[in-house]
């Protein structure tokens, strides 16, 4: 199941990367299910932007990676950045963030992070 239920695209700039990881949670287990839940919910989002007058996902191209193991994140991030892709990570547990930020900061010195927390 891909993000926004989009068909696979040949030319894409953005890559959604599900990271179903859970290792440090102490209460309320299930964070590893977060990425799949977000992908499922994304199928109910209206893609067309009425202010812009087009579907940004269709124009820019979005691909969805298969779920990636936490230990493979650095290698995947470097691969995506080398190929000029813009990764968007879906996780469930906060401990994935430092690994992601560390790799992205190697390429983007003026990096900003937007982290949404579902509590």
Secondary structure, DSSP 4 states (H G I P E B T S, - for coil): --GGGPPP-SS-SEEEEE----SS--SS--GGGHHHHHHHHHTTS--EETTTTEEHHHHH-EEEPPP--GGGHHHHHHHHHHTT-EEEEE-SSGGGHHHHHHHHHHH-TT---------
